[in-house]
Amino acid sequence: MKSRWTRRGFLFSLPTVAAWGAESNGKGRVLPSVVQRFPDPATEFIISRITDPSHTSVLSAYYNRVISKHSNFMLYASDLSGRFEAYRMDLKSGQSRQLTDAANLAPASLALTAGDHDFYYFDGPRLMNAHLSTLKTRQPYAIPEKFELGSGFSVAEDGMYAAVIEKNDTLYRLQLIQTATGTATKLVECDEELRDPIPRPKRASILYRRAGGLWLVNYDARQNYRLRVTDDGEIGPALWSPDGHSVLYLNYPEDRRKLHSIREFTPDTNEDKLIATTSQFVHFGCNADASVFVGASGSKASPYVLLLVRAVRRELTLAEHRATDPQMVAPIFAPNSQRIFFTSDQQGKPALYTMSVDKFVEETDTANG
């Protein structure tokens, strides 16, 4: 279903109950909602802060799916227990359940699988798979000695493969993991920084960053090449379009007086084109059909979260994020396109916030793929 821009206002509500706390500690404990609703001072739209800013709570890497296909629950990481653990939040009640008892959880590695029944994460060098209901775990893979987890882990759309960046003092490498067997295939190894591997939807290839550029490599390690995106300035965050047809990315022009822009590169044709200029987005996400974008502005004068409608190239200011580092905001859409989520430390430590955008963006149905 195509998304549509409307001009009506909206009101979003979540129940507000008691503060964090539970009599028992550890995996499986249930924590009461700490949701707080308030009007944004700039727009008066209603924002819900859904985690406690006295503890650090973060989402996974922006390219990992952490919101269920029915948009009824979300995975996140928090140091509530004194160290980072994974939690599942019911987005109707606001309650959270602790899912892990990890020694060294990597918050950016949380990733739901296709059926929403289980998820992956790294605990130190160990790749773990956990069932959401039973919380039973298995270890499909472990990073070999002399290497450690680098900047990036993600799971393919079908859940059959995962991609991970490993590094040591001199080398970086991109490994492709068969999740059923734990078999690892080395796709790339070099002395340049590698990061952010993102499997291509419906294709056997992986987008990744190498020394500031965007690269593409097949699952068989062939056709490893740099994408010929614009060479004007720097490349910001990048992600696949939902259909896997193209790469959507931010461009920061060399001339700092120019506006940051969202661009689109199609690997099959090597076509690179402008989608829209932005209010200095430094991070962004797209809805389920890439017709609407949500971005975080890096402007100190206008530290906003905004919607950008692709068809008309117009923006709507949703709220102030006022994050000390705008990159942390990393806004994303729920799969049904009816909510956005973002991170900010505007009220203390990094906390998670959500807003309803159902009166601005038409609902999209991804529950059935």
C-alpha positions as CSV (number, residue, x, y, z in Angstrom):
1,M,0.0,0.0,0.0
2,K,1.4,3.4,-1.0
3,S,2.1,5.9,1.7
4,R,0.4,9.2,1.5
5,W,1.1,12.6,3.0
6,T,-1.8,14.2,5.0
7,R,-2.0,17.4,6.9
8,R,-4.1,16.4,9.9
9,G,-2.8,16.5,13.4
10,F,-2.4,13.4,15.5
11,L,-2.5,12.2,19.1
12,F,-0.6,9.2,20.3
13,S,-1.0,7.6,23.7
14,L,0.6,4.9,25.8
15,P,-0.2,4.0,29.4
16,T,2.0,5.5,32.0
17,V,2.7,3.4,35.1
18,A,5.3,2.9,37.7
19,A,9.1,3.4,37.5
20,W,11.7,0.7,36.8
21,G,11.9,-2.0,39.4
22,A,11.4,-5.7,40.1
23,E,11.7,-7.9,43.1
24,S,13.7,-10.5,41.1
25,N,16.7,-9.9,38.9
26,G,18.0,-11.7,35.8
27,K,16.7,-13.2,32.6
28,G,12.9,-13.5,32.4
29,R,12.0,-10.7,34.9
30,V,9.2,-8.4,33.8
31,L,9.6,-4.6,34.4
32,P,6.7,-2.2,34.6
33,S,6.1,0.6,32.1
34,V,8.0,3.8,32.6
35,V,6.3,5.6,29.6
36,Q,6.0,9.3,30.0
37,R,4.0,11.4,27.5
38,F,4.6,15.1,27.0
39,P,4.1,17.7,24.2
40,D,7.2,18.6,22.2
41,P,8.1,22.2,23.1
42,A,8.7,23.1,19.4
43,T,5.7,21.5,17.7
44,E,3.3,20.5,20.6
45,F,3.0,17.1,19.0
46,I,2.9,14.3,21.7
47,I,6.1,12.4,22.3
48,S,6.4,9.3,24.5
49,R,9.6,8.6,26.3
50,I,9.5,4.8,26.8
51,T,12.7,4.2,28.8
52,D,14.1,5.8,31.9
53,P,16.9,8.4,31.2
54,S,18.6,7.5,34.5
55,H,19.8,4.4,32.6
56,T,21.3,4.1,29.1
57,S,18.9,2.5,26.7
58,V,19.7,2.1,23.0
59,L,18.4,0.5,19.8
60,S,20.5,-1.9,17.7
61,A,22.3,-0.8,14.6
62,Y,19.9,1.2,12.3
63,Y,19.9,-1.6,9.7
64,N,18.9,-4.4,12.1
65,R,15.3,-5.0,12.5
66,V,14.2,-4.7,16.2
67,I,10.5,-4.0,15.8
68,S,8.2,-7.0,15.1
69,K,6.4,-7.2,11.8
70,H,3.1,-6.5,13.5
71,S,4.7,-3.5,15.2
72,N,3.5,-4.8,18.6
73,F,6.9,-5.3,20.3
74,M,10.5,-4.0,20.2
75,L,13.9,-5.2,21.2
76,Y,16.4,-2.9,22.8
77,A,19.5,-2.9,25.1
78,S,19.7,-1.2,28.4
79,D,22.3,-1.1,31.3
80,L,19.5,-1.2,33.9
81,S,21.0,-4.2,35.6
82,G,24.4,-2.6,35.7
83,R,25.5,-4.0,32.4
84,F,23.9,-4.2,29.0
85,E,21.2,-6.8,28.5
86,A,18.6,-7.3,25.8
87,Y,14.9,-6.5,26.6
88,R,11.6,-7.0,24.8
89,M,9.1,-4.1,25.2
90,D,5.4,-4.6,24.6
91,L,4.5,-1.5,22.7
92,K,0.9,-1.5,24.0
93,S,1.5,-1.9,27.7
94,G,5.0,-0.5,27.9
95,Q,6.2,-3.5,30.0
96,S,9.7,-4.9,29.3
97,R,11.0,-8.4,29.8
98,Q,14.7,-9.1,30.2
99,L,15.8,-11.6,27.6
100,T,19.5,-12.2,28.3
101,D,22.0,-12.8,31.0
102,A,25.1,-11.9,29.0
103,A,28.6,-11.3,30.1
104,N,29.4,-8.7,27.4
105,L,26.4,-8.0,25.2
106,A,27.0,-5.9,22.1
107,P,24.0,-3.6,22.0
108,A,24.3,-2.9,18.2
109,S,24.1,-6.6,17.4
110,L,20.4,-7.3,18.4
111,A,18.5,-8.6,15.4
112,L,15.1,-10.2,15.0
113,T,14.7,-13.2,12.6
114,A,12.1,-13.3,9.9
115,G,9.4,-15.0,11.9
116,D,9.8,-12.8,15.0
117,H,10.2,-15.9,17.2
118,D,13.9,-15.5,18.0
119,F,16.8,-13.1,17.7
120,Y,20.5,-13.0,17.4
121,Y,23.1,-11.1,19.4
122,F,26.8,-11.1,20.3
123,D,28.0,-11.9,23.8
124,G,31.7,-11.1,23.6
125,P,33.0,-13.3,20.8
126,R,30.0,-15.6,20.8
127,L,27.1,-15.3,18.4
128,M,24.0,-16.3,20.3
129,N,20.5,-17.2,19.1
130,A,17.7,-16.9,21.7
131,H,14.0,-17.9,21.5
132,L,11.8,-15.0,22.6
133,S,9.3,-17.2,24.4
134,T,11.4,-19.8,26.1
135,L,14.6,-17.7,26.3
136,K,16.5,-20.9,25.4
137,T,19.8,-20.1,23.6
138,R,22.2,-21.8,21.3
139,Q,25.6,-20.7,20.0
140,P,25.9,-21.0,16.2
141,Y,29.3,-19.4,15.9
142,A,32.3,-17.9,17.8
143,I,34.8,-15.4,16.5
144,P,38.2,-17.2,16.3
145,E,41.1,-16.3,18.6
146,K,43.2,-13.3,17.6
147,F,40.1,-11.6,16.2
148,E,37.3,-9.7,17.9
149,L,33.9,-8.2,16.9
150,G,34.3,-5.1,14.7
151,S,31.7,-2.5,13.8
152,G,28.8,-4.4,12.3
153,F,26.6,-7.4,12.5
154,S,23.4,-8.2,10.7
155,V,21.1,-11.0,9.7
156,A,19.8,-11.7,6.1
157,E,16.1,-11.3,5.4
158,D,15.5,-15.1,5.3
159,G,17.5,-15.7,8.5
160,M,19.8,-18.3,6.8
161,Y,22.9,-16.1,6.8
162,A,24.5,-13.5,9.0
163,A,27.3,-11.0,8.2
164,V,29.8,-9.9,10.8
165,I,32.9,-7.6,10.7
166,E,35.9,-9.1,12.6
167,K,39.2,-7.3,13.3
168,N,42.6,-7.5,15.0
169,D,45.5,-5.1,15.2
170,T,46.3,-5.2,11.5
171,L,43.3,-6.7,9.6
172,Y,39.6,-6.3,9.1
173,R,37.5,-9.0,7.5
174,L,33.9,-9.6,6.5
175,Q,32.6,-13.1,7.4
176,L,29.4,-14.7,6.1
177,I,27.9,-17.1,8.6
178,Q,25.5,-19.9,7.9
179,T,23.2,-19.6,10.9
180,A,22.1,-23.3,10.9
181,T,25.6,-24.8,10.9
182,G,27.9,-21.9,12.0
183,T,30.0,-22.3,9.0
184,A,32.0,-19.1,8.2
185,T,33.1,-18.0,4.8
186,K,35.6,-15.1,4.5
187,L,34.3,-12.6,1.9
188,V,36.7,-9.7,2.4
189,E,40.0,-9.2,4.2
190,C,42.1,-6.1,4.1
191,D,44.0,-3.5,6.2
192,E,41.3,-0.8,5.6
193,E,38.5,-0.3,8.0
194,L,35.4,-2.4,7.2
195,R,32.0,-1.7,8.9
196,D,28.2,-1.9,8.6
197,P,27.5,-5.1,6.6
198,I,24.0,-5.2,5.3
199,P,22.7,-8.2,3.4
200,R,20.7,-7.3,0.3
201,P,17.0,-8.2,0.4
202,K,16.2,-11.0,-2.1
203,R,19.7,-11.1,-3.4
204,A,22.9,-13.0,-2.4
205,S,25.1,-10.0,-1.8
206,I,26.2,-7.7,1.0
207,L,26.6,-3.9,1.1
208,Y,29.4,-2.8,3.4
209,R,31.6,0.3,4.1
210,R,35.3,0.3,3.4
211,A,37.5,3.2,4.1
212,G,34.6,5.6,3.7
213,G,33.2,4.2,0.5
214,L,30.3,1.8,-0.2
215,W,31.1,-1.7,-1.5
216,L,29.2,-4.7,-2.6
217,V,30.3,-8.3,-2.5
218,N,28.4,-11.5,-3.4
219,Y,28.0,-14.4,-1.0
220,D,30.5,-16.4,-3.0
221,A,33.1,-13.6,-2.5
222,R,33.0,-12.7,-6.2
223,Q,32.3,-9.3,-7.8
224,N,33.7,-7.4,-4.8
225,Y,33.6,-3.8,-6.0
226,R,33.2,-0.2,-4.9
227,L,29.9,1.5,-5.8
228,R,30.2,4.5,-8.1
229,V,28.2,6.8,-5.9
230,T,28.7,10.6,-6.0
231,D,32.2,11.7,-5.2
232,D,31.1,15.1,-3.9
233,G,32.0,15.1,-0.2
234,E,31.3,12.3,2.3
235,I,28.9,9.4,2.5
236,G,26.7,9.2,5.5
237,P,24.5,6.3,6.7
238,A,23.3,3.9,3.9
239,L,20.7,1.2,3.7
240,W,18.9,-0.9,1.2
241,S,15.6,0.1,-0.2
242,P,12.9,-2.3,1.2
243,D,12.8,-4.2,-2.2
244,G,16.6,-4.5,-2.4
245,H,16.6,-2.7,-5.7
246,S,18.7,0.3,-4.7
247,V,20.9,1.7,-2.0
248,L,19.6,4.8,-0.2
249,Y,22.3,7.0,1.4
250,L,23.1,10.4,2.8
251,N,25.5,12.7,1.1
252,Y,27.4,15.4,2.9
253,P,28.7,17.8,0.2
254,E,32.3,19.0,0.3
255,D,31.0,22.6,0.3
256,R,29.6,22.8,3.9
257,R,27.3,25.6,2.9
258,K,25.3,23.1,0.8
259,L,22.5,21.0,2.1
260,H,22.9,17.3,3.0
261,S,20.9,15.1,0.6
262,I,19.3,11.7,0.3
263,R,20.5,9.9,-2.8
264,E,19.8,6.6,-4.5
265,F,22.2,4.3,-6.2
266,T,21.0,1.3,-8.3
267,P,23.8,-1.3,-8.6
268,D,22.2,-3.1,-11.5
269,T,22.5,0.0,-13.7
270,N,25.1,2.1,-11.9
271,E,22.7,5.0,-11.8
272,D,23.1,7.5,-9.0
273,K,20.4,10.1,-8.5
274,L,19.2,12.8,-6.1
275,I,16.0,12.0,-4.1
276,A,15.8,15.2,-2.1
277,T,17.9,17.7,-0.2
278,T,17.3,17.8,3.6
279,S,17.4,20.0,6.6
280,Q,21.0,18.8,7.2
281,F,20.1,15.1,8.0
282,V,22.9,13.2,9.7
283,H,20.9,10.0,10.0
284,F,17.7,8.7,8.5
285,G,15.4,5.8,7.9
286,C,12.6,5.0,5.5
287,N,9.1,3.5,5.8
288,A,8.1,0.2,4.3
289,D,7.8,1.4,0.7
290,A,10.5,4.1,0.9
291,S,8.0,6.8,0.1
292,V,8.6,8.7,3.3
293,F,11.8,9.3,5.2
294,V,12.5,10.2,8.8
295,G,15.6,12.1,9.6
296,A,17.6,13.6,12.4
297,S,19.0,17.1,11.7
298,G,22.6,17.9,12.7
299,S,21.9,21.6,12.8
300,K,22.7,23.1,16.2
301,A,20.1,25.8,15.6
302,S,17.3,23.3,14.6
303,P,18.0,20.0,16.3
304,Y,14.8,18.3,14.9
305,V,13.4,15.0,13.9
306,L,11.6,15.5,10.6
307,L,9.5,13.6,8.1
308,L,10.4,14.0,4.4
309,V,7.9,13.0,1.7
310,R,9.7,11.7,-1.3
311,A,7.0,12.6,-3.9
312,V,6.9,16.3,-3.1
313,R,10.3,16.7,-1.4
314,R,8.8,18.5,1.5
315,E,9.5,18.1,5.2
316,L,7.5,18.3,8.4
317,T,9.1,19.0,11.7
318,L,8.0,16.4,14.3
319,A,10.0,17.2,17.4
320,E,13.2,18.4,18.9
321,H,15.7,15.7,19.6
322,R,18.3,18.0,21.3
323,A,20.8,15.1,21.5
324,T,24.4,16.0,22.3
325,D,25.4,13.9,19.3
326,P,22.8,14.0,16.5
327,Q,24.1,10.7,15.1
328,M,22.8,8.8,18.1
329,V,19.2,9.8,17.2
330,A,19.1,7.3,14.3
331,P,15.3,7.5,13.8
332,I,13.5,4.5,12.3
333,F,9.9,3.6,11.3
334,A,7.9,0.7,12.7
335,P,7.2,-1.8,9.9
336,N,3.6,-0.6,9.6
337,S,4.8,3.0,9.1
338,Q,2.6,4.3,11.9
339,R,5.3,5.2,14.5
340,I,8.8,6.4,14.5
341,F,11.4,5.6,17.2
342,F,14.6,7.5,18.0
343,T,17.2,7.9,20.7
344,S,18.2,11.0,22.6
345,D,20.0,12.1,25.8
346,Q,18.1,15.3,26.1
347,Q,16.7,14.4,29.5
348,G,19.7,12.5,31.0
349,K,21.3,9.4,29.6
350,P,20.4,8.0,26.2
351,A,16.7,7.0,26.2
352,L,14.2,5.8,23.7
353,Y,11.4,7.9,22.4
354,T,8.4,7.2,20.0
355,M,5.8,9.3,18.2
356,S,2.7,8.3,16.2
357,V,2.7,9.5,12.6
358,D,-0.4,7.7,11.6
359,K,-2.1,10.9,10.5
360,F,0.8,11.8,8.2
361,V,1.8,8.4,6.8
362,E,-0.5,5.8,5.5
363,E,-0.3,2.3,7.0
364,T,1.8,-0.3,5.3
365,D,1.3,-4.0,5.7
366,T,4.5,-6.0,6.1
367,A,3.1,-8.7,8.5
368,N,2.8,-11.1,5.5
369,G,6.1,-10.2,3.9
